[in-house]
C-alpha cells in the first residue's frame, strides 16, 4: 500500500480529456471553478478531473494571463522558414500547372531563377492543402459505361473494350483492346 496522505475520492468524476476534445477553453472553465470552490486544493481537483497536477498548474497560469485558449505550438523564431511571398508563388504555380514538387522546382528555376528544393516545395504544399485545390470543372462523364459480363463470355472470344472512360490495369492500349478469354481449369 502507498504511504502518504490519502484523499477520499469524490463521487462525481468529470472526464476533462473528453471535454477538451469538444472545446479546450470550455473544458478549463470547470477546473478553475472547482479550484475556487474547493479552496485551491490541486490534488483533489486532479483526482476529480482525472488529470495531472502540472496540467492544473498550466490551467492556473492561463487563467492568470486572462486567456484560457490553447497557445500555438509553433516556435516564435523560425529563421529557415520559406518567406510568405515564395509560398504564395509555389501555390499559385501548383494550381495553375498541376505539377508536383520536382517539376515545380525546375519550373521556378527556369522561369524566375529561384532555386527551391523539391522537399521545401513538398512541405509548403502540405502546409497549404486547402489553398492548393484544383478546380474540377470540365471533368464530367458524358455517358454511362456499358457493363461487360466477363464471366459469361465463351472461351477464345474476341471482345472490344473502349477505354476512354476508365483505366483497366491489364490493358496497355489507349483507346481499345482485344482480349482473348481463355477457359478456366476448374478441378
C-alpha positions as CSV (number, residue, x, y, z in Angstrom):
1,X,0.0,0.0,0.0
2,X,1.2,3.5,-0.8
3,X,2.4,5.6,2.1
4,X,1.4,9.3,2.4
5,X,-1.7,11.3,2.6
6,X,-4.9,9.8,1.2
7,X,-7.9,11.8,0.0
8,X,-11.3,10.3,-0.3
9,X,-12.4,10.2,-3.9
10,X,-15.3,12.4,-4.8
11,X,-18.5,10.7,-6.1
12,X,-18.8,12.5,-9.5
13,X,-15.7,12.4,-11.7
14,X,-15.5,14.6,-14.7
15,X,-13.6,13.5,-17.8
16,X,-11.5,16.5,-18.7
17,X,-10.0,14.8,-21.7
18,X,-13.4,14.3,-23.3
19,X,-14.5,17.8,-22.6
20,X,-11.2,19.1,-24.1
21,X,-11.9,17.3,-27.4
22,X,-15.1,19.3,-27.7
23,X,-13.7,22.7,-26.7
24,X,-10.4,23.3,-24.8
25,X,-11.4,26.7,-23.5
26,X,-14.8,25.4,-22.2
27,X,-13.1,22.4,-20.6
28,X,-10.7,24.6,-18.5
29,X,-13.6,26.7,-17.0
30,X,-14.9,23.9,-14.8
31,X,-11.4,23.2,-13.5
32,X,-10.9,26.9,-12.5
33,X,-14.4,27.0,-10.9
34,X,-13.8,23.8,-8.9
35,X,-10.5,25.2,-7.7
36,X,-12.2,28.4,-6.4
37,X,-15.0,26.5,-4.6
38,X,-12.6,23.9,-3.0
39,X,-10.0,26.3,-1.6
40,X,-7.5,25.7,-4.4
41,X,-6.9,22.0,-3.5
42,X,-4.9,21.0,-6.5
43,X,-4.6,17.3,-5.6
44,X,-8.4,16.9,-5.1
45,X,-9.1,18.8,-8.4
46,X,-6.7,16.5,-10.2
47,X,-8.5,13.4,-8.9
48,X,-11.9,14.8,-9.8
49,X,-11.0,15.7,-13.4
50,X,-8.6,12.8,-13.9
51,X,-5.7,15.0,-14.9
52,X,-2.2,15.5,-13.5
53,X,-1.2,18.4,-11.3
54,X,1.1,20.0,-13.9
55,X,-2.0,20.3,-16.2
56,X,-3.8,22.1,-13.4
57,X,-0.8,24.5,-12.9
58,X,-0.8,25.3,-16.6
59,X,-4.6,26.0,-16.5
60,X,-4.0,28.3,-13.5
61,X,-1.2,30.1,-15.4
62,X,-3.5,30.6,-18.4
63,X,-6.2,31.9,-16.1
64,X,-3.7,34.4,-14.6
65,X,-2.9,35.6,-18.1
66,X,-6.6,36.1,-18.7
67,X,-7.0,33.7,-21.6
68,X,-7.9,30.0,-21.4
69,X,-7.4,29.3,-25.1
70,X,-4.8,26.9,-26.5
71,X,-1.4,28.5,-27.4
72,X,0.3,28.0,-30.7
73,X,2.9,25.3,-30.6
74,X,4.9,26.9,-33.4
75,X,8.2,28.5,-32.4
76,X,8.3,32.3,-32.2
77,X,11.6,32.4,-34.2
78,X,11.8,30.4,-37.5
79,X,15.0,31.6,-39.3
80,X,14.8,28.9,-42.1
81,X,11.1,29.2,-42.9
82,X,10.2,29.9,-46.5
83,X,9.0,33.5,-47.0
84,X,5.3,34.0,-47.5
85,X,5.7,35.5,-51.0
86,X,7.6,32.4,-52.2
87,X,4.9,30.1,-50.6
88,X,2.2,32.1,-52.5
89,X,4.0,31.7,-55.8
90,X,4.5,28.0,-55.2
91,X,0.8,27.5,-54.5
92,X,-0.2,29.7,-57.5
93,X,2.1,27.7,-59.8
94,X,0.8,24.4,-58.4
95,X,-2.8,25.4,-59.0
96,X,-2.1,26.7,-62.5
97,X,0.2,23.9,-63.8
98,X,-0.8,21.0,-61.5
99,X,2.8,19.9,-61.3
100,X,4.4,18.1,-58.4
101,X,7.3,19.1,-56.2
102,X,10.1,18.1,-58.7
103,X,8.6,19.8,-61.7
104,X,7.7,22.9,-59.7
105,X,11.3,23.1,-58.5
106,X,12.5,23.0,-62.1
107,X,9.8,25.5,-63.2
108,X,10.8,28.1,-60.5
109,X,14.5,27.7,-61.5
110,X,13.8,28.2,-65.3
111,X,11.3,31.0,-65.1
112,X,12.3,33.1,-62.1
113,X,15.8,31.9,-61.3
114,X,14.8,31.0,-57.8
115,X,16.3,27.7,-56.6
116,X,13.9,25.9,-54.3
117,X,14.4,22.3,-53.4
118,X,11.6,19.8,-54.1
119,X,11.4,18.9,-50.4
120,X,10.7,22.5,-49.5
121,X,8.0,22.7,-52.1
122,X,6.5,19.5,-50.8
123,X,6.3,20.8,-47.3
124,X,4.8,24.1,-48.5
125,X,2.1,22.3,-50.4
126,X,1.4,20.0,-47.4
127,X,1.1,23.0,-45.1
128,X,-1.3,24.8,-47.5
129,X,-3.5,21.8,-48.6
130,X,-6.7,23.9,-48.5
131,X,-5.3,26.6,-50.8
132,X,-3.9,24.4,-53.5
133,X,-7.0,22.5,-54.6
134,X,-7.7,22.1,-58.3
135,X,-10.9,23.1,-59.9
136,X,-12.8,20.1,-61.3
137,X,-14.7,21.9,-64.0
138,X,-14.9,20.1,-67.3
139,X,-14.4,16.7,-65.9
140,X,-17.9,15.3,-66.4
141,X,-18.5,11.8,-67.6
142,X,-20.6,12.1,-70.8
143,X,-22.4,8.8,-70.7
144,X,-22.5,5.6,-68.6
145,X,-20.1,2.9,-69.4
146,X,-21.6,-0.3,-70.7
147,X,-21.5,-3.3,-68.5
148,X,-19.4,-6.2,-69.8
149,X,-20.0,-9.6,-68.2
150,X,-16.6,-11.2,-68.5
151,X,-17.6,-14.5,-66.8
152,X,-20.4,-15.3,-69.2
153,X,-18.3,-14.9,-72.3
154,X,-17.2,-18.1,-74.2
155,X,-13.6,-19.1,-74.3
156,X,-11.4,-17.5,-77.1
157,X,-13.9,-14.9,-78.0
158,X,-12.6,-11.5,-79.1
159,X,-14.1,-8.6,-77.1
160,X,-13.6,-5.0,-77.9
161,X,-13.4,-2.6,-75.0
162,X,-13.4,1.2,-75.3
163,X,-11.0,2.6,-72.6
164,X,-11.9,6.2,-73.0
165,X,-13.7,6.4,-69.6
166,X,-11.7,4.2,-67.4
167,X,-8.4,2.7,-66.5
168,X,-8.0,-1.1,-66.9
169,X,-4.8,-2.3,-65.3
170,X,-4.4,-5.3,-67.6
171,X,-4.7,-3.4,-70.8
172,X,-1.9,-1.1,-72.0
173,X,-3.6,0.2,-75.2
174,X,-5.0,3.7,-75.1
175,X,-8.5,3.6,-76.7
176,X,-9.3,-0.1,-77.4
177,X,-8.1,-3.6,-76.6
178,X,-8.7,-7.1,-77.9
179,X,-8.8,-9.6,-75.2
180,X,-8.8,-13.3,-75.5
181,X,-10.7,-15.1,-72.7
182,X,-9.3,-18.4,-72.1
183,X,-11.1,-21.3,-70.5
184,X,-10.6,-21.7,-66.8
185,X,-9.5,-25.0,-65.5
186,X,-11.7,-25.9,-62.5
187,X,-10.8,-29.1,-60.7
